Amino acid sequence: MPHHNAFIKNLGILGIEANVRIVDAVQYRRRLDDFDFDIVVQRFGFSSTPGDTLRAFFTSRSASMRGTHNVGGIADPVIDALVESVIAANSRTDLLTACKALDRVIRSGRYWVPHWYKAAHWLAYWDSFGRPSAQPRYALAIPQTWWSNAPS
C-alpha cells in the first residue's frame, strides 16, 4: 500500500481527494465484475503474439460485459477494428504494424495511469549455481536454466 501514497498525494495537489479502501478478495472480484470502483490497480500481461484474447480487454463488446478484463470500459470502434486487424494479420510484419497502431490508439485514449514499472528483476542467488551466457529473451530463466556447480 505504501506505493499508492505518492499517487494519492499527487492527486491531492490537483485538488482530487483520494483514499485507499481495502476489501477482501470476494468483494474485490464482485466490484470488478460490476464495475463498482473509481480506480483499480491492474496488471496486464500479453503474449508476444497477441490474438483473440485482445477482444476481452479492449473491445466495445466487452466494455460492459460483467466479469470482463476491459476494466477501463474501452468502447471505441477504431480500437475494435484494430483488434480485428491484429487477429487477422497474415504475417509477422502485418501483426507488428497492427499492434503498434492499436498501442498508439489505446495510449491516446488515456484509459489508465502508469503506476510503476521496472525493466529488470533483481535477484539474489548463491554463487554455487551456473547459468547459461545467453539468457532467454522473455523469461527470468530461474530455475529452469540454472544448474549446480557444486562437486558431487
Phi and psi in degrees as GROMACS dihedral restraints (atoms count N, CA, C in turn):
[ dihedral_restraints ]
;  ai    aj    ak    al  type     phi  dphi    fc
    3     4     5     6     1   -58.9    20    10
    4     5     6     7     1   -28.2    20    10
    6     7     8     9     1   -70.0    20    10
    7     8     9    10     1   -12.6    20    10
    9    10    11    12     1   -86.3    20    10
   10    11    12    13     1   -19.1    20    10
   12    13    14    15     1   -61.4    20    10
   13    14    15    16     1   -40.2    20    10
   15    16    17    18     1   -65.0    20    10
   16    17    18    19     1   -39.5    20    10
   18    19    20    21     1   -64.4    20    10
   19    20    21    22     1   -44.6    20    10
   21    22    23    24     1   -63.6    20    10
   22    23    24    25     1   -41.3    20    10
   24    25    26    27     1   -61.4    20    10
   25    26    27    28     1   -45.3    20    10
   27    28    29    30     1   -65.7    20    10
   28    29    30    31     1   -35.3    20    10
   30    31    32    33     1   -63.0    20    10
   31    32    33    34     1   -39.7    20    10
   33    34    35    36     1   -60.2    20    10
   34    35    36    37     1   -38.9    20    10
   36    37    38    39     1   -60.9    20    10
   37    38    39    40     1   -34.1    20    10
   39    40    41    42     1   -81.0    20    10
   40    41    42    43     1    -2.6    20    10
   42    43    44    45     1    89.0    20    10
   43    44    45    46     1    15.1    20    10
   45    46    47    48     1  -104.9    20    10
   46    47    48    49     1   118.8    20    10
   48    49    50    51     1   -82.5    20    10
   49    50    51    52     1   126.8    20    10
   51    52    53    54     1  -136.7    20    10
   52    53    54    55     1   153.4    20    10
   54    55    56    57     1  -150.2    20    10
   55    56    57    58     1   166.2    20    10
   57    58    59    60     1  -103.9    20    10
   58    59    60    61     1   133.0    20    10
   60    61    62    63     1  -115.5    20    10
   61    62    63    64     1   122.3    20    10
   63    64    65    66     1   -94.3    20    10
   64    65    66    67     1   128.0    20    10
   66    67    68    69     1  -127.4    20    10
   67    68    69    70     1   162.3    20    10
   69    70    71    72     1   -76.2    20    10
   70    71    72    73     1   169.0    20    10
   72    73    74    75     1   -60.7    20    10
   73    74    75    76     1   -37.6    20    10
   75    76    77    78     1   -68.7    20    10
   76    77    78    79     1   -44.8    20    10
   78    79    80    81     1   -65.2    20    10
   79    80    81    82     1   -38.8    20    10
   81    82    83    84     1   -60.1    20    10
   82    83    84    85     1   -47.2    20    10
   84    85    86    87     1   -62.4    20    10
   85    86    87    88     1   -42.6    20    10
   87    88    89    90     1   -63.5    20    10
   88    89    90    91     1   -42.3    20    10
   90    91    92    93     1   -63.4    20    10
   91    92    93    94     1   -41.2    20    10
   93    94    95    96     1   -62.3    20    10
   94    95    96    97     1   -48.3    20    10
   96    97    98    99     1   -59.0    20    10
   97    98    99   100     1   -36.0    20    10
   99   100   101   102     1   -96.7    20    10
  100   101   102   103     1     5.4    20    10
  102   103   104   105     1    55.6    20    10
  103   104   105   106     1    39.1    20    10
  105   106   107   108     1  -101.0    20    10
  106   107   108   109     1    67.1    20    10
  108   109   110   111     1  -159.1    20    10
  109   110   111   112     1   158.8    20    10
  111   112   113   114     1   -94.1    20    10
  112   113   114   115     1   -41.4    20    10
  114   115   116   117     1  -150.7    20    10
  115   116   117   118     1   147.9    20    10
  117   118   119   120     1  -143.5    20    10
  118   119   120   121     1   146.2    20    10
  120   121   122   123     1   -90.0    20    10
  121   122   123   124     1   124.5    20    10
  123   124   125   126     1  -140.5    20    10
  124   125   126   127     1   141.4    20    10
  126   127   128   129     1  -117.3    20    10
  127   128   129   130     1   130.0    20    10
  129   130   131   132     1  -110.9    20    10
  130   131   132   133     1   138.5    20    10
  132   133   134   135     1  -131.8    20    10
  133   134   135   136     1   130.0    20    10
  135   136   137   138     1  -123.5    20    10
  136   137   138   139     1   158.5    20    10
  138   139   140   141     1   -74.0    20    10
  139   140   141   142     1   167.3    20    10
  141   142   143   144     1   -74.5    20    10
  142   143   144   145     1   -10.6    20    10
  144   145   146   147     1  -126.7    20    10
  145   146   147   148     1    83.2    20    10
  147   148   149   150     1   -67.0    20    10
  148   149   150   151     1   154.7    20    10
  150   151   152   153     1  -148.3    20    10
  151   152   153   154     1  -137.8    20    10
  153   154   155   156     1   -67.8    20    10
  154   155   156   157     1   -11.1    20    10
  156   157   158   159     1   -64.6    20    10
  157   158   159   160     1   -21.0    20    10
  159   160   161   162     1   -61.3    20    10
  160   161   162   163     1   -28.5    20    10
  162   163   164   165     1   -58.7    20    10
  163   164   165   166     1   -39.5    20    10
  165   166   167   168     1   -71.0    20    10
  166   167   168   169     1   -20.9    20    10
  168   169   170   171     1   -97.6    20    10
  169   170   171   172     1   -29.9    20    10
  171   172   173   174     1  -133.2    20    10
  172   173   174   175     1    -1.9    20    10
  174   175   176   177     1   -97.1    20    10
  175   176   177   178     1   158.8    20    10
  177   178   179   180     1   -58.4    20    10
  178   179   180   181     1   -38.5    20    10
  180   181   182   183     1   -60.6    20    10
  181   182   183   184     1   -36.0    20    10
  183   184   185   186     1   -88.4    20    10
  184   185   186   187     1    -7.0    20    10
  186   187   188   189     1   -60.7    20    10
  187   188   189   190     1   -35.1    20    10
  189   190   191   192     1  -117.2    20    10
  190   191   192   193     1    11.1    20    10
  192   193   194   195     1   -77.1    20    10
  193   194   195   196     1   126.4    20    10
  195   196   197   198     1   -59.3    20    10
  196   197   198   199     1   131.4    20    10
  198   199   200   201     1    81.5    20    10
  199   200   201   202     1     9.3    20    10
  201   202   203   204     1   -71.1    20    10
  202   203   204   205     1   165.1    20    10
  204   205   206   207     1   -86.7    20    10
  205   206   207   208     1    -5.4    20    10
  207   208   209   210     1   -83.4    20    10
  208   209   210   211     1    65.8    20    10
  210   211   212   213     1   -68.9    20    10
  211   212   213   214     1   -20.1    20    10
  213   214   215   216     1   -81.3    20    10
  214   215   216   217     1    -7.9    20    10
  216   217   218   219     1    67.2    20    10
  217   218   219   220     1    32.9    20    10
  219   220   221   222     1   -66.2    20    10
  220   221   222   223     1   119.2    20    10
  222   223   224   225     1  -139.1    20    10
  223   224   225   226     1    87.2    20    10
  225   226   227   228     1  -137.3    20    10
  226   227   228   229     1   121.9    20    10
  228   229   230   231     1   -61.3    20    10
  229   230   231   232     1   -28.2    20    10
  231   232   233   234     1   -66.6    20    10
  232   233   234   235     1   -44.6    20    10
  234   235   236   237     1   -64.8    20    10
  235   236   237   238     1   -40.5    20    10
  237   238   239   240     1   -56.1    20    10
  238   239   240   241     1   -46.6    20    10
  240   241   242   243     1   -65.6    20    10
  241   242   243   244     1   -39.3    20    10
  243   244   245   246     1   -68.5    20    10
  244   245   246   247     1   -37.1    20    10
  246   247   248   249     1   -60.7    20    10
  247   248   249   250     1   -44.4    20    10
  249   250   251   252     1   -64.6    20    10
  250   251   252   253     1   -33.5    20    10
  252   253   254   255     1   -65.5    20    10
  253   254   255   256     1   -39.6    20    10
  255   256   257   258     1   -62.1    20    10
  256   257   258   259     1   -47.5    20    10
  258   259   260   261     1   -64.0    20    10
  259   260   261   262     1   -36.3    20    10
  261   262   263   264     1   -87.3    20    10
  262   263   264   265     1    -1.0    20    10
  264   265   266   267     1   -56.6    20    10
  265   266   267   268     1   133.9    20    10
  267   268   269   270     1   -98.5    20    10
  268   269   270   271     1    -8.9    20    10
  270   271   272   273     1  -145.0    20    10
  271   272   273   274     1   163.9    20    10
  273   274   275   276     1   -62.6    20    10
  274   275   276   277     1   -37.0    20    10
  276   277   278   279     1   -63.7    20    10
  277   278   279   280     1   -45.4    20    10
  279   280   281   282     1   -63.1    20    10
  280   281   282   283     1   -39.9    20    10
  282   283   284   285     1   -62.7    20    10
  283   284   285   286     1   -47.5    20    10
  285   286   287   288     1   -61.9    20    10
  286   287   288   289     1   -42.2    20    10
  288   289   290   291     1   -62.1    20    10
  289   290   291   292     1   -46.6    20    10
  291   292   293   294     1   -65.0    20    10
  292   293   294   295     1   -40.4    20    10
  294   295   296   297     1   -65.4    20    10
  295   296   297   298     1   -41.1    20    10
  297   298   299   300     1   -64.6    20    10
  298   299   300   301     1   -40.8    20    10
  300   301   302   303     1   -65.0    20    10
  301   302   303   304     1   -44.1    20    10
  303   304   305   306     1   -60.4    20    10
  304   305   306   307     1   -44.8    20    10
  306   307   308   309     1   -58.7    20    10
  307   308   309   310     1   -46.2    20    10
  309   310   311   312     1   -62.2    20    10
  310   311   312   313     1   -43.3    20    10
  312   313   314   315     1   -68.5    20    10
  313   314   315   316     1   -42.3    20    10
  315   316   317   318     1   -64.3    20    10
  316   317   318   319     1   -43.9    20    10
  318   319   320   321     1   -61.6    20    10
  319   320   321   322     1   -37.7    20    10
  321   322   323   324     1   -69.2    20    10
  322   323   324   325     1   -21.2    20    10
  324   325   326   327     1   -76.8    20    10
  325   326   327   328     1   -13.7    20    10
  327   328   329   330     1    51.1    20    10
  328   329   330   331     1    52.8    20    10
  330   331   332   333     1   -81.3    20    10
  331   332   333   334     1   -15.5    20    10
  333   334   335   336     1  -146.7    20    10
  334   335   336   337     1   164.7    20    10
  336   337   338   339     1  -112.6    20    10
  337   338   339   340     1   120.6    20    10
  339   340   341   342     1   -58.5    20    10
  340   341   342   343     1   130.3    20    10
  342   343   344   345     1   -99.5    20    10
  343   344   345   346     1   -53.1    20    10
  345   346   347   348     1  -157.9    20    10
  346   347   348   349     1   159.1    20    10
  348   349   350   351     1  -158.4    20    10
  349   350   351   352     1   140.1    20    10
  351   352   353   354     1  -138.7    20    10
  352   353   354   355     1   122.4    20    10
  354   355   356   357     1   -77.5    20    10
  355   356   357   358     1    -6.0    20    10
  357   358   359   360     1  -137.2    20    10
  358   359   360   361     1   163.1    20    10
  360   361   362   363     1  -111.9    20    10
  361   362   363   364     1   131.5    20    10
  363   364   365   366     1   -87.0    20    10
  364   365   366   367     1   132.7    20    10
  366   367   368   369     1  -133.8    20    10
  367   368   369   370     1   141.4    20    10
  369   370   371   372     1  -110.3    20    10
  370   371   372   373     1   132.2    20    10
  372   373   374   375     1  -145.7    20    10
  373   374   375   376     1   156.8    20    10
  375   376   377   378     1   -80.2    20    10
  376   377   378   379     1   139.1    20    10
  378   379   380   381     1   -75.1    20    10
  379   380   381   382     1     9.1    20    10
  381   382   383   384     1   -88.7    20    10
  382   383   384   385     1     4.0    20    10
  384   385   386   387     1  -105.7    20    10
  385   386   387   388     1   142.8    20    10
  387   388   389   390     1  -103.9    20    10
  388   389   390   391     1   159.3    20    10
  390   391   392   393     1  -149.4    20    10
  391   392   393   394     1   154.4    20    10
  393   394   395   396     1   -67.8    20    10
  394   395   396   397     1   151.4    20    10
  396   397   398   399     1   -70.2    20    10
  397   398   399   400     1   -33.2    20    10
  399   400   401   402     1   -98.8    20    10
  400   401   402   403     1   113.5    20    10
  402   403   404   405     1   -85.9    20    10
  403   404   405   406     1   151.4    20    10
  405   406   407   408     1   -59.3    20    10
  406   407   408   409     1   144.4    20    10
  408   409   410   411     1   -69.6    20    10
  409   410   411   412     1   -38.5    20    10
  411   412   413   414     1  -119.7    20    10
  412   413   414   415     1    28.8    20    10
  414   415   416   417     1  -146.8    20    10
  415   416   417   418     1   161.7    20    10
  417   418   419   420     1   -75.2    20    10
  418   419   420   421     1   -26.0    20    10
  420   421   422   423     1    69.7    20    10
  421   422   423   424     1    24.7    20    10
  423   424   425   426     1  -122.8    20    10
  424   425   426   427     1   130.0    20    10
  426   427   428   429     1   -93.2    20    10
  427   428   429   430     1    12.6    20    10
  429   430   431   432     1   -56.6    20    10
  430   431   432   433     1   -36.6    20    10
  432   433   434   435     1  -108.5    20    10
  433   434   435   436     1     6.9    20    10
  435   436   437   438     1   -94.3    20    10
  436   437   438   439     1   157.1    20    10
  438   439   440   441     1  -144.4    20    10
  439   440   441   442     1   162.8    20    10
  441   442   443   444     1   -86.7    20    10
  442   443   444   445     1   133.4    20    10
  444   445   446   447     1   -97.1    20    10
  445   446   447   448     1     1.1    20    10
  447   448   449   450     1   -67.4    20    10
  448   449   450   451     1   141.0    20    10
  450   451   452   453     1   -64.0    20    10
  451   452   453   454     1   142.0    20    10
